[in-house]
Amino acid sequence: MTVFIKKLDPAAKLPRRATAGSAGCDLCACIRQKLTVLPGQTVSVPTGLALALPKGYGGFIFARSGLGLRHGIVPGNCVGVIDADYRGEILVGLHNHSSEPYTIQPQERIAQLVVLACPSWEAVEMDSLDDTDRGTGGFGSTGNR
């Protein structure tokens, strides 16, 4: 599969996998100067990139584990969604869940992009649904196995 990428800013870095086995590609902050995210604050960070995803796929922006666990910096909307027909700049909303300010450096890896298949589907209303072993059991219903 090919994802076409346009640099909107010459300083932008193309998404790259950190290792051959990485599920996602790192997205970098395309900023000219440091950006401090205060505790409880959400900021929009430009990547300087636009994507053309193949039809039937979506781009999903996830946290970088180290930023989330060590510094509380994660996507403000939990997971960002990029639709296949969107052609604007990829912006990463980051929220600081910690009690300490965090400073994003220019070109710092701030999130990861995962491209996943998104088959088309439509909602069909039914009077009943098929039975399963779990049934209507909700949170915690499968135990601590």
Disulfide bonds with the S-S distance in Angstrom:
none
